[in-house]
Amino acid sequence: METGRASRIVFVTAWSGCGKTTTGDYLGTVRGFLHLDGDEDMRKSDVPELAAATQGLIKAFSQYWFKDKSAPAELWHPYYQLLVDKCLESKRADDNQEIVVSMSVYRREVRDFLRGKLGEGLLFLKLDCDVDIVVKGALARLEDYLASQGGTVSVEDHWNGPSQFEGVCFREKYGEFSFENWKRMQLE
């Protein structure tokens, strides 16, 4: 890291499976950035504050953003505020420390919120990846998840049943399960 210049906070954003965490780890290892994994708090369901913030973020995605609607701030602010607080706490500990946060930041309202809290010098690095690779990765993650839940539900069963999005059955919306229909669902 160069001395005599302001340290940076960089949000690495992309679709799931594009390499956000890998990029954050790389910048941490090779360039000395402090890497904050934005998904980390989602894995801590035993902490009530984190579980509530995660549930609000999931609801913002499933009930609003995935339907291309603006979500009420009270749903998603708590989760992103936790990330802001981690960044600011790290800055207080070492003002010269450069920080990289790997987290999906799809919506302009979220980017504006983060800029308002962290300053105009905040940078966003959007990774891109071949769509088929991302979609295949999402399908593989679903298969792994279903297997971790006992393996009694197949991808096709998941597709044909009620989804995690209220009132949505993928089969009814996109047709019989196929890679092309899975891809259409992922891209909408």
C-alpha positions, 0 to 999 in steps of 0.5 A: 500500500502506498503511503501519503494517500487516502485509503480506499474502500472497494465493494466488489459486486457481481452475480453469485458465482462470479468470484467476488470472494475470490477477488476479495481474498486475492486483494487481501493476500496480494495487496494487503487489503482487509477483506470483509466478506459481505455474506459472513453475517448471513451464516450467523443465524444464531445471533438474533441481530444478524438473523433479523438483518438477514431476514430483512434483506432476503425479504427485500430481494424476494418480495421487491427487488426480484420483482423490480420494485423498490424495497422499504428501507427498513428491510435492507438498511439493517444488513448493509448498515452492519457492513458499513459499521464494520468498514468504519470500525476498521477505519477507526482501528487503522485509517490507512488500511484499505478495505475490500468488501465482497457483496452483491450490491445490485440496486442503485438505492443500496449503492447510494446508501453506501456512498452516503455512509462511507463517502463519495470516495467509495469504489465499486468494482463490478465483476462480469462472467459468462452467463452460462458459467454463472447459471451452471454455478447457481444450479450446482449450488442448488443441487449441493444445498438440496443434498445438504438438506437430506437429498430427498428433494430433487432439482425438478421437485424444487422447480415444480413445488412452491419456491422461496418467493411467495406465490411463485412456482417456477414450473408455472412461470417458466415451464418444465425444468430445463437448463434453458428455463433455469437460465431464463429464471436466473436472468429475470 
